[in-house]
Amino acid sequence: MAISTLTLEGATCPMCANAVSNALHSLQGVQHLDVDLADQIATITYDDDETTDASIRETVDRASCATH
């Protein structure tokens, strides 16, 4: 198991958090995640035999909301 903490720049609403959460839940190997809009971070626990930190970062980048 590994843990990745990412900054969610521009994630300012529940829709942003939901988009990131849905994208990460669909990624193979993600075990647990916490999206904190107040601090604009996501903490992801994942199986590093099934996915990589780079894949997680790419998934978050694709799912992140544009600035409102």
Stockholm file with secondary structure:
# STOCKHOLM 1.0

chainA/1-68         MAISTLTLEGATCPMCANAVSNALHSLQGVQHLDVDLADQIATITYDDDETTDASIRETVDRASCATH
#=GR chainA/1-68 SS CEEEEEECTTCCSHHHHHHHHHHHHTSTTEEEEEEETTTTEEEEEECTTTCCHHHHHHHHHHHCCCCC
#=GC SS_cons        CEEEEEECTTCCSHHHHHHHHHHHHTSTTEEEEEEETTTTEEEEEECTTTCCHHHHHHHHHHHCCCCC
//
